[in-house]
Amino acid sequence: MIKNHITTSVRNLWKNKTLSILNLLGLSIGISSVLTLLFSVYAYYTADNNIPEKESIFYLKTVLKNGDEYRSVPYPFLDVIKSSSPKVIAGTHLHGWGNIWLEMDNKDFQNRTDYADPEFFEVFDLPFKYGNSDTALKNKYSIVLTDKVSRQIFGDSNPVGKTLIGADTLNLQVTGVLKPISPYSSFRLGVILPNTILKENPNFVAQNNWENSFSPIDLKLSADTNIAEFQEHITRLVEEHYTDLESISEVKLMPYKEMRTDLMPIVDVIITSSIAASFFILLIILVNLLNLNTSTMLGRTKTLAVRKVLGSSKKSLVYQYCIENGILVFVSIGLSILLFLTVNLPRLNDAFGPEFGEISFNILNDYPVIAGIVIVGILSTLMVSIVPSLRFVKIPVTIGIKGKIDRIKNNFLLRNSFIILQFSIAILCICVSVILNRQISFMKSADLGFERNSILVGNLDLDYKNLNDAQSKFNALINDLESNPYVKSVSTSESIPSDYYFNYSSYYDPTNKNDVRMRRSYADDSYFKTLEVPLVEGRYFDRNIDQPDERPVIINEAAMRAFGWTSIEGKRLNYKDSNSAGLPIVGVVKDFHYEDLQEAVEPLVHIYRSHKELRLHRFLTVSVQEGHEISVENKITEAFNDISSRKTYVQSRLSDMVTGQYLLIEGILKSVNITALTAIFISCLGLFGLISFTAKRKVKEIGIRKVLGASVTKIVLLLSKDYLILVAVAAIIAFPLAWYIMSTWLDKFAYSISIKWWMFAVAGLIALCITAITLGLRAVRSATANPVDSLKTE
């Protein structure tokens, strides 16, 4: 019986080759897209599954009264927490303190370096490829490598017990190698060193107090811990030990599962969008298949009636249709898995692999994804088979045998509703794409308050092997550039727009009792002149007047507003309860966007530093006359090639660096574009199938109309107008939804575009044109057919 159903199903699919191929194509592309999105979501949520007892791990987050949040707390806080609460099983710091240079066989390597306590692997029991996690960080001069770094230095061999030279003087023994870490994990590790190695570092010792918050803390608590009570305990310790409580709202105990959201809030948006996109694409696939199935059933009413006359039961007919659609769906699933493994997964690795390692699909570990797709396939088969077949097997034999299907008008209402639904989703995606593209274009082209064209930026953080020699050659380069007729200005600084450190200091004005938290950076006397940032009051830094020891500063307008000042005359920046004279304010510059336009301009202070302090500055910025950028670039590169350093000098254009801030949003735009294209493509495949079926049913009518003088245009309009009207209705439904969604999203940007009517008009026109072309291709073919052949058709 089953064999007979399968044979009949294959025959029916072959008989309707065009519709079968369209269904197969749409299903394969759609399901492979859903599979890719769902695999990304699955990998994200299971990335930290290799960490045991995650529910017992917590971290601390500092919340300021102005709403800012960060993970760092004072370094001594951990010892106080551990000594005051028996609920703490283990605790660790995990922070950076400069990326250490490692030497092996006269080759230098540098990777991200984190410093942790010996208890780190008691809190995070990460799986080891080589070594013992219990003793990995016990020795002061031990070092733990990730699998990626181990392969980079030692290849495939086991490096445990081998020695690396660190920072030219330290003999570091490799005590462990971690297994590969998922790119979706909370951890971004390179090498791990014990914190004990920093105890002799004078800069670390100077920061190791209650005034400075630079170190994140992670805690592993016992299973019976009352979290609310432990939070109260943390709050009491903050009140007892923190020296400045005026700016701090609270220190919160956060579950480890919230870590990734805190580190990269945009990731949650991407994951949510992936889930929504998967749902929309799957919905379009189902609607498309339902529509085509409903239409083909209209042409098979006679066949169904004959089979019922010959004794087939309703259940048997439904089984037949389920098997027919099941073959189509599961062949599509097989093709989509092949497409996922050969095309989509490698593209994911192109995006993540170079930085985080390869994302691999393992059927033994990732079987829930395949199981999920199979379940979706079964449910989809049942839905698209049972819903239309139950309606048609109920048609009386007397009606069905005559092919009088005009009495089932309600089926057209159902089909049309499905068409409107799938095109509403497709047009919604196109609207989102158009608006998002405009927002990105706005952010890239907006006036940022500084000059970014013809500005060269070079990285000075090169770890020079001989600092005195490097300083001498750098001074000669500065003098050479300043005398170059094609160079308008040269500056050195700690930061540049698009790359400012998250360094903050709180300054106090005793007159109005304002305590303002300001972002802090250092720059020479030419920084604002090179970037052409307008001066509002006072003057720029001047090397002939200003002395670095006096630490003169320039603030921005946002800082002026925060202090409530109207003028800087007689004003100084000072710390609360400080007895010093404070930092003299010599000027105020107009607000400029040193971060991307997602963020508002914060109070900002620049402290003067000599332009020849090579060791302290990170960037060399050169303003060049337009057309001479390459010659000046070559001159600078040639000079740095003569300076001995571990890192290679790299130059960029400031305009490229500013644009680079939006790579993640551009990635979201690409995903939206792909989703929109997939949605409109699958929807149009369905329309192509429907109009093909309609044209086939009306072949005699078309022939008669042509004999009576109907033009090709009128026949094309006859076949297409109903579908175009449905697309127009879908657009009317999609536009307000798109407006609401994108208005809500744009509200999260400090600076955003206004949504205009023409954006919806463009989206609707795109959808209408694609639909018209799709319908026109089939309609014109039917309209130009020989009416003699059409009238012969049975």
GUSE-900414 format. One record per residue: x negated, y, z of N, C-alpha, C in turn. Coordinates in steps of 0.1 Angstrom, whole numbers, plus 5000, padded with zeros to 4 digits. Example, Ala and Ser with C-alpha at 12.3 -4.5 7.8 and 13.67 -1.06 7.14 Angstrom:
REM residues 2
486849435078487749555078486849675078/487249785071486349895071487150005079/
//
This chain:
REM residues 794
499249885000500050005000499150135000/498150135009497250245010496550264997/496050144991495350154979496150214968/497450174968498350234958498550384959/498650424972498750574975497550644970/496350584973495050654969494950664954/495350554947495250544932496250654926/497450664932498450754927497950904929/497350924941496851054945495751104935/494851014932493751044923494251074909/495351004905495951024892496651164892/497351194903497951324903496951444903/495851424911494851534911494251544897/493951434890493351444877494351504867/495651474869496651524860496751684861/496551734873496551874875495151924878/494251904868492851924869492552074873/493252164866492952304868493152344883/494352304888494652344902493752264912/493452144908492552064917491152124918/490652174907489352234907489352364914/490452444912490552574919490652544934/491452444938491552414952490152364958/489452284951488152224955487152344956/487152434947486152544947486452634959/487752674961488152764972487852694985/488252574986488052504999486552485003/485752454993484352424996483652555000/483852664993483252794996483752845010/485052835012485652875024485252795036/485252665035484852585046483352595049/482552605039481152625042480852755049/481652865046481552995053481952975068/483052905070483552885083482552795091/482052695084481052605091479852685096/479352775087478152855090478452955102/479653015102479953105113480153035126/480852915125481152835137479852775143/478952745134477652685139476852795146/476952925141476253035148476853055162/478253055162478853075175478552955185/478552835179478252715188476852725193/475952755184474452765188474252875198/475052985197474953095207475353055221/476552985221477052955234476352825241/475652755233474952635238473452655239/472952775236471552805235470852775248/471452815259470852795273471252665280/471752575272472252445279471052365284/469852395280468652325285468252375299/468952475304468552535317469552475327/469152385336470052325346470552425356/471752395361472352475372472352625369/472752655357472852795353473852875362/474952805366475952875374475352915388/474152865392473552905404472553025403/472353065390471353165388471953305386/471353405392471953535392470753635390/471053755385470053855383470653985389/469754085391470254215397470254325386/471254405387471354515377471654645385/470854745382470954875388471954965380/472955015387473955105381473755245387/473555345378473455485383474755555383/474755665390476055735392476455805379/475555825369475855885356476355775346/476455645351476955545343475955455336/474655505336473555425330473355295338/472855195331472555065337471255015332/470554945341469254875337469054755346/468254665341467954535349466854555360/466054655359464954665368465354715382/464554665391464654715405463254725411/463054785423461754795429461054655431/459854645428459154515429459254455443/459154525454459154455467460554405471/461554435463462954395467463054245468/462354175459462554025459462053965472/460954005477460453945490461453975502/462054095501462954135512464254045511/464754025499465853935497465653795502/464453735497464153605501463953585516/463353675522463053665537464253685545/465353755539466453795547467753705545/467653605535468753525532468353385530/468853295538468553145536469353085524/470253165518470953115506470153115493/468953185494468153195482467253075481/467452985471466652865469465252905464/465252995454464053045447464353175441/463253255439463453385432462153415424/462353495414461153535406461353665399/460153735397460153855388459853795374/460253875364459853845351459753975343/458554025341458354155335457154165327/457054265319455854285311454854375318/453554375314452554465319451454475308/451954495296450954495285450754355279/450754345266450554215259449054185259/448654075265447254045267446653985254/445354025251444653965240444053835244/444253725237443653595239442653565229/441553505233440453475223440153325224/440053265212439753125211438853105198/437653055200436753025189436553155181/436253265188436053395182437153455173/438353395176439553455169440453515180/441053635177441853705186443353675183/444153665194445553645193446253735203/447353795199448253865208449653835206/450353805217451753775216452453845228/453753845228454453895239454053825252/453753905262453253855275454153895286/454653795294455453815306454753765318/454953835329454353795342455453745351/455253635357456353575366455653515379/456553495388456053435401455953285399/455153225408455053075408456352995408/457353065414458652995415459553015403/458953065392459753095380460452965375/459652855375460252735369461052655379/461152705391462152655401463452725398/463452845394464652915390465152875376/464252875367464552835353463752715350/464452595351463752475348463652445333/462952525326462852505312462052385308/462452315298461752185294460352205289/459452125293458052135289457752035278/456952075268456451985258455251915264/454351995270453151945277453052015290/452451945300452252005313453351975323/453152025335454052005346454552135351/455852155351456452275355456252305370/456052205378455952225393454652305396/453652285388452252345391451852445380/452652475371452252545359451752685362/452352755372451952895376451352905389/450952795395450352795409448952865409/448152835399446852885398446853035393/446053115399446053255396445653275381/444753195376444353215362444853105353/446153065355446852975346447653055336/447952985325448753045314449652945308/450952975306451852885299452252945286/452252865275452452905262453852855257/454452925248455652875241455052785230/455952695224455552605214455052685202/455652795199455252875187453752925189/453452985201452153035203451152925204/451552805210450652695210450252645196/451152645187450852605173449952705166/450252835170449452935163447952925167/447652895180446352885184445652755183/446452645187445852515188446352415178/447252455169447852365160448752265166/448752135162449652035168449051965180/447851995184447151925195447751975209/447551885219447951925233446852015239/447252135242446252235247446052235262/446852155269446752165284445352125289/444852215297443452195303442452275295/442752325283441852405276441852555281/440752625277440552755283440652865272/441352975275441453085266440753205273/440153295266439553415271440653525270/441053575282442053685282441453815285/441853915277441354055279439854065281/439153985273437653985272436953925285/437653925296436953885309437553775316/438853735314439553635322439453495315/439053395323439153255319440453195323/441353185313442653135316442852995311/443352905320443452765317444952745313/445152675302446452645297447052525306/448152555313448752455322450052405317/450552455306451852405301452152465287/453052395280453552435267455052405268/455852515265457352495266457852435253/458952365253459552315241460152435234/460452415221460952535213462252585219/462352715220463452785226464352835215/465652815217466652855207466553005204/466753055192466753195189467853265195/468953195199470053255205469953265220/468853215226468653205240468453345246/468653355260468353485267466853515267/466053405266464553425267463953465254/463053565254462253605243460853595249/460253475248458953455255457853435245/456653465249455453435241454453355250/453853425259453053355269453453405283/453253325293453653355307452353345316/452153455323451053455333451553475347/450853425357451353445371451153585376/452153635383452053775388450853795397/450353695403449153705412447953765405/447953755392446753805384446853955384/447954015387448154165386447854225400/447754155410447554205424446254295425/445354275416444054355417444054465407/445154475399445254585389445654715397/444854825396445254945404446555005399/446755005386448055065381449254985387/449154855387450254775392450454805407/449354805414449454835429450054975431/449755065423450355205425451855205422/452355115413453755105410454555015419/453754935427454454835436454954895448/456054975447456555045459458155055456/458755125466460255135465460655255457/459755335452460055455444460255415429/459555305425459555275411460355145408/461155145398461955025394461454985380/460754875380460154835367460354685365/460754605375460754465374462154405376/462554325366463754245367463554135378/464654095385464653995395465653885392/465353755392466253645390466253565403/467453525407467653445419468353315417/467953215424468653085424469253065437/470653065438471353055451471852915453/472052885466472652755469474052745465/474552625463475852605457476952665466/476752665479477852705489477752855492/477052935484476853075486478153145483/478653235492479753325490479253445483/479553455470478953565462479353705467/480653725471481053855476480253895488/480053795497479253825509477753855506/477253785496475853805492475653935486/476753985478476654115472476654225483/477454205493477454295505476054305511/475454185512474054175518473054255509/473154245496472354325487472554475489/473754515490474154655492473454705505/473554625516472954675528471454685527/470754595520469354605518468954725510/469754755500469554875492469555005501/470655015509470755125518469655135528/469055025532467955015542466655055536/466355015524465055025518464855125507/465855155499465655245488465355385493/464455455487464055595492464955705486/465555675474466355775467467755715463/468755735472470055675469471055775462/470555895460471555995454471955965440/470955905432471255875418471755735416/471755645426472155505424473555485429/474355425420475755395424475755255432/475055155426475055025432473954935425/473554835432472754725426473654605426/474054555414475054455413474354315411/474954215417474554075415475354025403/474653985393475253945380474953795377/476053725373475753585369474853575356/474053475355473153455345473753455331/474953405330475653395317475953535311/475853645319476053775314474753845308/473653765310472353825306472253875292/472653785282472553825268473353945265/474553955271475354075268474654205273/474054195284473354305290472154345281/471454245277470254265269470554325255/471654265249472054315235473554315234/474154425239475654425239476254405225/475554435214476054425201476254275197/475454185204475554045201477053995203/477654035214479053995216479954045205/479654165200480554215189480354125177/479054085174478753995163479453865164/479353805176479953675179481453675178/482053785184483553795183483953815168/483153895161483453915146483353785139/482353705142482153575136483353485138/483853485150485053405154486253455146/486453585145487553645138487453615123/486253625118486053605103486353455100/485953365109486253225107487753195107/488453265116489853245117490553295104/490153415100490753475088490453395075/489253345074488953275062489753135062/489753075074490552945075491952975072/492553085077493953115074494153135059/493253205053493453225038493353095031/492453005035492352875028493652795030/494252795042495452725044496652785036/496752915037497752985029497652955014/496452965009496152934995496652794991/496252704999496552564996498052534998/498652605008500152595009500852644997/500452764993501052824981500952734969/499752684966499552604954500352474955/500352414967501152294969502652314967/503152424973504552454971504852474956/504052544949504252564935504252434927/503252344930503152214922504352124926/504852134938506052054942507252094934/507352224930508452264922508452194909/507252164903507252094891507351944892/507351894904507351754906508651704912/509651784912510951744918511651634910/511451624897511951514889511251384893/509851394895509151274899509551224912/509751314922510151274935511551214935/512451264926513851214925513751074920/512951054909512850924903512350824913/511250854921510750764931511750734941/512550824945513550804955514650704949/514950724936515950624930515350484930/514050474928513350344927513050284941/513550354952513450294965512350354974/511650454970510650514979511350584990/510850565003511450645014510850785015/511550865023510951005025509550995032/509450905041508150885048507050845039/507350755029506350715020505950835011/506850915007506551024998505651125006/505951145019505151235027503751185029/503651055031502350985032501551005019/502250985008501551004995500951144994/501751244998501251384996500151415006/500151355018499151375028497851315023/497851195017496651135012496051215000/496951264992496551344981495751474985/496351544995495651655000494451625009/494551505016493451465024492151445016/492351375004491251354995490651484991/491451584987490951714983490251784995/490851785007490251855018488851795022/488851655023487651595028486451585018/486851585005485751604995485251744996/486051844998485651985000484751995013/485151925023484251925036482951875033/482851755025481551705022480751795014/481351865004480651964996480152085004/481052125014480752245022479552215031/479552085037478352045045477052055037/477152005025475952005016475552145013/476552235011476252375009475652445021/476152405032475652465045474252425048/473952295046472552245048471552295038/471952315026470952345015470852495012/471952575015471952715012472152805024/473152785032473552875043472552865055/472152745059471252725070469852785067/469252755055468052825052468052975052/469253025049469353175049469453225064/470053145073469953175087468553175092/467753075087466353065092465553185086/465953235074465253355069465453475078/466653475084466953595093466253575106/466353455112465853435126464453375127/464153285117462953205118461653275121/461253375113459953445114459753495128/460753535135460553595148460853495160/461753405158462153325169461953175167/461653135155461552985153462652935145/462552815140463452755131464752705138/465852745132467152695136467452565129/467552455136467752325129469152265133/469652185124470852115126470551975128/470951925140470751785144472051715147/472451615139473751555140473951495154/472851455161472951395174473251495185/472751615183472951725193474151815189/474351835176475351935171476551865165/476851745170478051675164479351745168/479451825179480751895181481151985169/480152035162480452125151481152045140/480451925136481051845126482451785130/482451745143483751695148484851805147/484451925150485452035149485852065135/484952055125485352075111486251955107/485951835111486751715107488151735113/488251775126489551795132490351905125/489652015121490252125113490752065100/489951975094490351915081491551835082/491651755093492851665095494051755097/493951855106495151945109495552025097/494552065089494852145077495552055067/495151925065495751835056497251805060/497451785073498751765078499651885075/499152005078499952125077500352155062/499352145053499552185039500352075032/500351955038501051845031502551825037/502651825050503951795056504951915054/504452035055505352155055506052155041/505352155029506152165017506852035013/506151915016506751795012508051765019/508151795032509451775039510551855033/510251975028511252055022511751995009/510851945001511251894988511851754988/511451674997511951534997513451535002/513851645008515251665012516151705001/515551744989516451784978517251664973/518551684972519351574967518951524953/519051394951518551324939519251384927/520551424928521351474917520851604912/520251684922519651814918518251794913/517551714920516151694916515951624903/516851534899516651454887516951544875/517751654877517951744866516951864866/516151864876515151974877515752114880/516952114886517552234890517052294903/515852364902515252404914515552554917/516452614909516852754912517652764925/518152654930518852654942517952664955/516652654953515752654964515052794965/515752894964515153034964514353064976/514753004988514053035000512552994999/512252894990510852854989509952964983/510553054974509853164969509553264980/510553284989510353375000509153335008/509053205011507953145019506653165012/506653134999505453144991504953294990/505853384988505553524987504953575000/505553535011505053575024503653525026/503353405022501953355023500953445014/501453475002500553564994500353695000/501353755006501153885013500253875025/500353765032499453735044498053735040/497753645030496353625026495753755020/496553825012495953955006495854065017/496754065027496654155038495254145045/494854015047493553985054492454035045/492553995032491454035022491354185021/492454255020492354405019491954465032/492254405043491754455056490254445057/489654335052488254325052487554425042/488254445031487654545022487754685028/488854725035488854855042487754865052/487554765060486554765070485154785063/484954715052483654725045483454865040/484554925034484355065029484055165040/484855155051484655255062483255235069/482855105071481555075077480455125068/480555105055479555155046479455305046/480555375048480555525049479855565062/480155495073479555525086478055515085/477555405079476155375078475455485069/476155525058475655625049475555755056/476555785065476555905072475355915082/475155805089474055795099472655815092/472555755080471255765073470955905067/472055975064471856105057472156225066/472656205078472956315086471756405090/472056525093470956615098470656575112/469456535114469056485127468256585136/468156705130467456805138465956815137/465456725128463956735125463756685111/462556715106462156685092461656545092/462156455082461756325082461156285068/461256375058460756345045459256395044/458456315037457056345035456356345049/456756265058456156255071455556115072/454256105074453555985076453355955091/453555825095453455785109452455665109/451455675117450555565119450455525134/450255395136450255345150448755345155/448655415166447255435172446955335183/447955255187447755155197447155025191/445855035189445154935181444154845189/444054875202443054795211441654805205/441054925206439754955201438654875208/437754825201436654745207435654835214/435454955208434555055214435255185214/435855225226436755335226436055465224/434755485229434055605226433755625212/433355515205433055525191434355555183/435455495187436755515180437255655182/437055715194437455845197436655945189/435355925187434556015179434956015165/435255895159435655885145437055945143/437855925153439255975152439256125153/438456185161438356335162437856395148/436956315142436456365128437656355118/438456245119439556235110440556345112/440856385125441856495128441356625122/440056655124439456775118439556775103/439256655097439356645082440756665077/441756615084443156625080443656775082/443256835093443656975095443057065084/441957035078441357115068441857075054/442656965053443056915040444157005034/444057055022445057155017446457085014/446456955013447756885011448456845024/447756875036448356835049448856965055/450156965058450757085065450557085080/450656965086450456965101450156825105/449356815116448956685122449256685137/449756575142450056565156449856425161/449656415174449556285181450556285193/451156175195452256175206452356035211/453056025222453455895228454555835221/455455915216456755865209457055945197/457855895188458355965177459855925176/460656005168462055975167462255835161/463055755167463355615165462555525174/461555575181460755495189460255565202/461255595211460955655223461055555235/460055555244460055465255461255495264/461755395271462855415281462155455294/461455565294460755625306461655735311/462055735323462955835329462355885342/462556015345462256075358463356165362/463556175375464656265380464056395385/464556505380464056635385465156705392/464756795401465656855410465557005410/466757075409466757225409467357265422/466557315432467057355445468057465445/468057545434468957665433470457615432/470657535423472057485421472257345425/471157285431471157145437471557045427/471157065414471356965404470156865403/470456735403469456635402469656575388/468756595379468956555365467956445361/468456335356467656225351467256245337/466056255333465556295320464656195314/464856175301463856085294462556165293/461456095294460156155295459156105284/458456195278457456155268456356255268/455256225261454056315260453756345245/453356475243453056515229451956625229/451356635218450356745217450956875212/450156975209450657105206451357115192/451057015184451657025170452856935168/453256865178454356765176455556825170/456156935177457356995172457257065159/456057125157455757195144455757095133/455156975135455056875125456456825121/457256805131458656755128459556865125/459156995126459957115123461257115132/461057085145462157095154462257245158/463457315156463557455159463457485174/462857595176462657645190463757735194/464357715206465457795210465057905219/464057885228463557985238462157945241/461358055244460058025248459058005237/458157915238457157885228456857735227/456157695216455657565215454457545224/453957425225452657405232451557475224/450557525231449457585224448157545230/447257475223445957425228445057535233/445257655229444457765233444857825247/446057785250446657845263446857735273/447457625269447957515278446757425281/446757385294445757285299446557155303/446057045299446756915302446856895317/445956955325445956935340447157005346/447557115339448757195345450057135341/450057035331451256965327452357055323/452157145314453357225309454257135301/455557175301456557095295457457175286/458057105276459157165268460357075269/461557135272462757055273463657085262/464757005261465757025250466957095256/467957125247469157195251469957115260/469956985258470756895267470256905281/468956915283468456935297468857065303/468857175294469357305299470757295304/471557235296472957215300473157135313/472357035314472456945326472157015338/471157105337470757185349471657305352/472457345341473357455342472557585341/471457585334470657705331471057775319/470857905319471057985307469758035301/468658025309467358065305466357985313/465157975308464057895315463157995322/463458125321462458215328462358185342/461158165347460858135361461157995365/461557915356462057775360460857675359/460857575368459957465368460657335370/460057225365460657095368459857045381/460656995390460056945402460856825407/460156745415460756625421461456665434/462456605438463156635450462256605462/462256695472461456685484459956685481/459556745469458156755466457656895470/456456905475455857025479455057095468/454957025457454157085446454857205439/454057275431454657395424455557355413/455457225408456257175398455657195384/456357155374455857155360456357285353/455457365348455957495341456657465328/457857525326458557505314458257615305/457657585293457157685284458057705272/458957615270459857625258461057535259/462057575250463257485249463457465234/463557345229463757315215465257275213/465757285201467057245198467257095199/468357055203468656905204468356845191/467556735191467356655179467556505183/467956425173468356285175467156195175/466556175186465356095187465755945188/467055915190467655785189468555775177/469155655174470155655164471455725168/472355745158473555825161474655745168/474355625173475255555182475155625196/474055685199473855735212473855895212/474355955223474356095224472956145228/472656265225471356325228471356345243/470356285250470156295264469256405268/469256445281468156545285466756485283/465956565277464556515272463556615276/462356565281461256645284460056595278/459256685272457956645266456856715275/455856635279454756685287453556705278/452856815279451656845270450556745273/449956695262448756615263447856645251/446556655253445656695242445756605230/445656655218445756585206444656485204/443556495211442456405209442356295219/443456275227443456165237443956035230/442955975222443355855214443855745223/443255725235443655615244445055625249/445655745250446955765256448055785246/447755825234448855845224449055715216/450355695211450655585203450755615188/451055735185451355765171450555885166/450155875153449555985145450656025135/451056145135452156195126451556305117/451756295104451156385095452256435085/452356565085453356625075452556655062/452956605051452256615038453056695028/452356765019453156825008453656724999/454856744995455556644987454756614974/454556484971453856434959452456394962/451956424975450556394978450556284990/451656224992451656125003450656015002/450555954990449755834988448255864989/447855984984446456014986446056035000/446956105008446656125022446755995030/447655905026447755775033446455695031/445955695018444755625015443555675023/443455815025442355875032442455835047/443655825053443755795067443455645069/443955555060443655415060442155385059/441555455050440055435049439355475061/439755585068439055625081439255515092/440455455093440755355103440055225100/439855195087439155075084437655075089/437255195092435855215097435855215112/437055205118437055195133437355055137/436455005146436554865150437754845160/438654755157439854735166440354595164/441154545174441654415172442954415163/443654525163444854535155444554605142/445354585132445154645119445954775119/445454885114446155005114447254995103/448555035108449655025099450355165098/450655205086451255335083452755315078/453555405081454955405076455355545073/456555555066457155685064458255705075/458255815081459255845092460655825087/460955855074462255835069462655685069/461655595066461955455066462155405081/461455465090461555415104462955455110/463355575106464755625110465855535104/465655505091466655415085466655275091/465455235095465355095101466055075113/466555185120467255175132468655105130/469055105117470455065114470454925107/469354855108469254725102470254625107/470554625120471454535126472954575121/473254705121474554735116474654705101/473554725094473654685080473854535078/473254455087473554315087474954285090/475654355099477054335101477854375088/477354485082478054525069477954415059/476754345058476654235048477554125051/477654095064478653985068480054025065/480454145067481754195064481954185049/480954225041481054225027481254085022/480553985027480653845023482053795027/482453825039483853785043484853845034/484753975031485754035022485753965008/484453945003484353884989484953734990/484653665000485153525002486653535002/487253625010488653635012489353664999/488853764992489453804979489253704968/488153634969487853534959488853414960/488953364973489853254975491253294972/491653414976493053464973493353464958/492353514951492553524936492553394930/491753294935491853154930493253104931/493853134943495253094945496153154935/495953284933496853354923496653304909/495453274906495153224892495853084891/495853004901496552874900498052894899/498552994907500053024907500553074893/499753164888500153224875500053114864/499053024865498852924856500052834856/500552804868501652714870502952784865/503052914867504252994863504252994847/503053024842503053024827503352894821/502952784827503252654822504752624823/505452674834506852654835507652734825/507152854822507852944813507352944799/506652834795506052834782507052854770/508252784772509252804761509852944762/510052994774510553134775509653234768/508353214771507353304764507453294749/507553174744507653154730508853214724/509953204730511253264725511053414725/510553474736510353614737509453674726/508353594723507453634712508153634698/509053534696509753524684510753634682/511253684694512253794694511553924694/510153934693509454054691508754114704/508754034715508054084727506554104724/505954214729504554234727503754154738/502454144735501554074745501554144758/501554284758501554364770502854334779/504054324772505254294779505254154786/504654064779504653924784503653914796/502453984794501553984805502154054818/502854164815503554234826504654144833/505354064824506353974829505753874839/504653814835503953714843503253774856/502853894855501953944866502654044875/503754104871504254224879504654174893/505254064895505754014908504554004918/503453944912502253924921501554054924/501554154915500954284918501754354928/503054344928503954404938503654344952/503354214952503054144965501754204970/500754224961499454274966499654414971/500454494965500754634969501454634983/502354534985502954524999501854485009/500954395005499954355014499054475018/498754555008497954675011498654765021/499954785020500654875029500654815043/500554685045500454625058499054635063/498054615054496654615059496154755063/496554855056496054995059496155035073/497355035079497355075093496554985103/496554855100495754765108494254805107/493754835095492354875093492055005100/492955095099492855225105492655215121/493555135127493455115141492155045145/491754935138490554865142489354945140/489155015129487955095127487955225135/489155285138489155395147488655355161/489055245166488655195179487155165179/486655115168485155085167484355205166/484855305158484055425156484055515169/484955495177484955565190483755535199/483155415196481955375204480755445199/480755515188479655595183479755735189/478555785193478555925197478856025186/478355985174478656065162479155975151/480356005145480955915136481655995125/482055925114482855995104484355995108/485056075100486556075102487055985091/488055905094488655815084489555895075/489255885062490055965052490955875044/491955935038492955855031492355785019/491355855012490755795000490055665003/489555645015488955515018489855395017/491155415021492155315019492555305004/492555414997492855414983491855334975/490555354979489455284972489555134975/489855094988490054954991491154894984/492354964983493454914976493254894961/492554994956492254994941491254874938/490354854947489454734944490254604944/491054584954491854464955492854454943/493454564939494354564928493654534915/492454594913491754564900491354424899/490754364910490354224910491554134907/492654164914493854084912494354094898/494354224892494854244879493954164869/492654174870491754104861492053954862/492153894875492453754876493753714870/494753794872496053754866496053774851/495353884847495253914832494553804824/493553744830492853644822493753524818/494553484828495453374825496753424817/497253544821498453584814498253614800/497153674796496853714782496753584774/496053484780495953354773497353294770/498253304779499653254777500353344767/500153474768500853564759500453554745/499153514742498653514729498753374722/499353284730499553144724500553144712/500353054703501253044691502653004696/503653084693505053054697505552924692/505052884680505452754674505052634683/503852644688503352534697504152544710/504452664715505152684728506552624727/507252644716508552594714508652444712/507552384709507452234707507352164720/506852244731506552184744507752124750/507552004755508651934763508551964778/
//
